[in-house]
Amino acid sequence: MPYMNIDKINIYYETHACRKPSSDTVVLIHGYLSSVFSFRRIIPLLRETCSVVAIDLPGFGDSDKTKAFTYSLANYGNFIHKVLNRLNIEKAVLVGHSMGGQIALHAARQAPSRVHKLILLASSGYLKPFDKKMILLSYLPFFSVFVKRMFAKKNAEEVLHEVVNDPSIIDRLMIDRYVKPLQSRSFYKAMVGLLRQHGGDLTSQQLRDIQVPVQLLWGKQDRIVPLSIGEQLQNDLPNAKLHVINDSGHLLPEEKPEEVFRHLSAFLNQ
């Protein structure tokens, strides 16, 4: 599998060359408890019109899960720029799903000259830093074991039912690939790091600093990040437009890849 080493952390990544000459490079940023796998249905469509880079964020998928990384959203945004540097990409379109959308927003705010456009798929938004009492509890011995037991109580198939509108798309491959990270002890230590260092989402005032064009795509039946968050983001981001996709839950790239691609292509061609 292809890896790059950034700050002594091994990062799994994929590059897909465009089948046609194109000036656009799209960087795919997955969400919480996810990985490059969540974009598998949309990558074949994207590479017809643009070059594609997809990465497993530190702490997720097949990338390292280490205490050496600072698991704040701001540092994840900075990490995206390090990936661009390593791949010699001067400017990119960032596509972020769920937590990945918030990371893309951080990256755009940090270095707007390097971000051509933003496409946010059911992006997280307006989350506050985690409760200080919970953060203090995370320093107790074996807290990561407690976190693992909490995850173990949840049935993977039941969780997937919560994030999709049409449960018929859930198959054994999906279940296995979304469960795989949960089998690593180091994953739970990384999740403790995210709990302590998350830092919260960008505020309305901070979002107003982001001037790059933004496309917001939302599933009408999203029960994880409701449509009201997309509407608020549209109000706070100066150059954003919201499109609602019917009959879809939170996992837009899985449920509606063709429709997502149509919106994305039209936005890139503007």
HELIX and SHEET records of a PDB file:
HELIX    1   1 VAL A   36  PHE A   39  5                                   4    
HELIX    2   2 ILE A   43  LEU A   46  1                                   4    
HELIX    3   3 LEU A   73  ARG A   86  1                                  14    
HELIX    4   4 MET A   99  GLN A  110  1                                  12    
HELIX    5   5 PRO A  112  ARG A  114  5                                   3    
HELIX    6   6 LYS A  132  LEU A  137  1                                   6    
HELIX    7   7 PHE A  143  ALA A  152  1                                  10    
HELIX    8   8 ALA A  156  VAL A  163  1                                   8    
HELIX    9   9 PRO A  167  ILE A  169  5                                   3    
HELIX   10  10 ARG A  172  VAL A  179  1                                   8    
HELIX   11  11 LYS A  180  GLN A  183  5                                   4    
HELIX   12  12 ARG A  185  GLN A  197  1                                  13    
HELIX   13  13 SER A  204  LEU A  207  1                                   4    
HELIX   14  14 LEU A  227  ASP A  236  1                                  10    
HELIX   15  15 LEU A  252  GLU A  255  1                                   4    
HELIX   16  16 PRO A  257  LEU A  268  1                                  12    
SHEET    1   A 8 TYR A   3  ILE A   6  0                                        
SHEET    2   A 8 ILE A   9  HIS A  16 -1                                        
SHEET    3   A 8 SER A  51  ILE A  55 -1                                        
SHEET    4   A 8 THR A  25  ILE A  29  1                                        
SHEET    5   A 8 ALA A  92  HIS A  97  1                                        
SHEET    6   A 8 VAL A 115  LEU A 121  1                                        
SHEET    7   A 8 VAL A 214  GLY A 219  1                                        
SHEET    8   A 8 ALA A 240  ILE A 245  1                                        
END                                                                             
